[in-house]
């Protein structure tokens, strides 16, 4: 195989291209989107890679021998840090307020390269960005892509043995979104800045009022909630509560009236009740109640719950989740899917947690009571499964441990049967 006809294999997080070495051995270059992913994938594919420094302090180079397509190969793995290419306007736009939208929607764009390209030419970015970088040097490459959503040995080798063609339509869709984000953001930023500087010259004369297609609507929700809290007028109230305990079981009786806004009236009723504190239960009415198990976990649900329950903001939650992913503890954390694929071995994933000290008994109960019975949602991005643990981790600490535990517990809960109980109607 000549040097100009080099196979180039693309992973979700790992990209490979190769060339002939002496003796027929192929040399492959892998490019991961982060150094942690490159390090862990290199460890999976080898018995221990050698590491050396690259042009970037943050993107190391790992080398090792392995097999690809059943043949011995020498593999080099490095990484980038984000996108290789980014859109910018071809030239400065000097225009008045009246024609802002028209000019920003039609002005030509350039797709500029970051300095990290030097690593590729010597030795989460888009697949087709890497294809472009490499085909600019060697035009006649054969292109493949392997997909995986978790950095585990079975998943990596399964992806390597089931290569397919990259989908140019997906890359084009990302390009369109980037271009629209840039054009609308630039146009509305300019429009807002010119308008608000005129309305509030003393405060905003030298300020840039930026607009983001996602951030700006979200700010509206924040402002709306803040205004509702500010407008709320609190008013003190009083209620009568009664508890009764028998054999360590405490029952709380609720007052049908619930609350009074007059303290004297509430105290008067309480005094009447104290005169004859005895009560008799004449009848009990209840009905069976079910509580649905949760749906498989997607990114939005994870961010909402972690923010509310663990007090970890969405940005930090995603940063921690991505670190857990690159370490091989959870699946890819950016997903819109809440349906487990049929090929995912749920029994094996639950089995790994059977001996866990904190949730092991619950995992064992799932296996002993008919096995996993997931409640399936209706959303699938056709790319990644719901967020789930990929192996048991006992050595985490801090927020990493808290987020990992939440993901494990949610995963186990959605595989269990619905909760059954009784709702008390009246006494």
Protein Blocks (a to p, Z undefined) as FASTA:
>chain_A
ZZklccddddfkbccdddddehhiacdddddfbfklmmmmmmmmpgbiaddddfbfklcc
ddddddeehiacdddddddedjfbdcddfbdcdddfklmmmmmmmgccdddddfklmmmm
mmmacfklmmmmmmmmmmmbccdddddfbdcfklmmmmmmmccdddfklmmmmmmmmmmm
mmmmmmmmmmmmmmmmmmmmmlmmmcccdddfklmmmmmmmmmmmmmmmmpccddddddd
ddddeehiacddddfklpacbfklmmmmmmmmmmmmcccdfbdcdddddddddddddfkl
mmmmmmmmnopafklmmmmmmmmmmnopaccfbdcbfcdcfklcfklmmmmmmmpmklmm
mmmmmmmnopaaddddfbdehlaccdddfbdcfkbghjllmmmmmmmmmmmmmmmccddd
dddfbZZ
